[in-house]
Amino acid sequence: MKLTAKRMVSLMLVMLLVCALLAVSASAADTADAAPAAEAAAAAENSTGAKAIAAAVVVGLVATAGALGMAIAIGKMTFGGLGKNPFNPALVGRVFLLIAYPAQMTSFPQPAGAVADAFSGATPLAAVKFGAVSASAIDYQDRLFGSIPGSLGEVAALALLAGFVYLLWRRVITWHVPVTILATMALFAFFVALGRGWTGSLLYEFPAFHVLAGGAILGAVFMATDYSTSPMTVRGGVIYAVGIGVITMCIRLWGAYPEGMSFAILVMNATVPLINRSVKPKRFGAKK
């Protein structure tokens, strides 16, 4: 794609719009946090609550608009549009929000009557990472049915697995990339547990926790299998998937963020051209 002057101007305008949206959302967030601590009257408290709700709505709408701008303009149109983007546009927008709003993107309302109150709105990954609870303290039923804090669409492991089976049945995707990612994560967690000297049930509870928690299944099934951002061959897909699993676990265990799936997929998206060049399919009719 030729980067003409018209396209450069359009990209610059989109980036300026995104910056303006960020400034507005930051201002709204500051307004919500600047309520005077000395207000004790009921009317003042009600007014502060209304301002907080309004600010939350503004921040949510503006942040979403900024993420959409980054995903479409930067993640897709910069590289030529549909099918030509090397990075998953949805993940570009999500990572943009994670960097711009780390606190809001890693803390969630606590489901009523679900897991322990020790989470205080954090995700199970964050709670386990920072030592609030152990991986064995989280009930499997809560992880399967989504009775845990987390992003919309990533907490109900059973529903995600049902979607995986449906996509396999419709032959939209193959099993190689999702299964390899999850198996790599499970093996990585197992060997980490061994290295820490854990024994007994923790040797399988720790890997099972990392497979079912966070965006592991969502990323493995619905994000990593994107046609234009994943390798063309099965062997290349396995290499790609192993890289995603390893990077995800490294970020989860030793990185600053409790979740690393989005970052891992984007990093491996960048390696797809190299993988495709190194692992080429055999041409039809060619002799060895």
Buried (B, 14 or more C-beta within 10 A) or exposed (E): EEEEEEEEEBBEEBBEBBEEBBEBBBBBBEBBEEBEEEEEEEEEEEEBEEBBEEBBEBBBBBBBBBBBBBBBBBBBBBBEEEEEBBBBBBBBBBBBBBEBBEEBBBBBEBBEEBBBEEBEEBBBBBBBBEEBBEBBBBBEEBBBBBBBBBBEEBBBBBBBBEBBEEBBEEEEBEEBBBBBBBBBBBBBBBEBBEEEEBEEEBBEBBBBBBBBBBBBBBBBBBBBBBEBBBBEBEBBBBBBBBBBBBBBBBBBBEBEBBBBBBBBBBBBBEBBEEBBEEBEEEEEEEEE
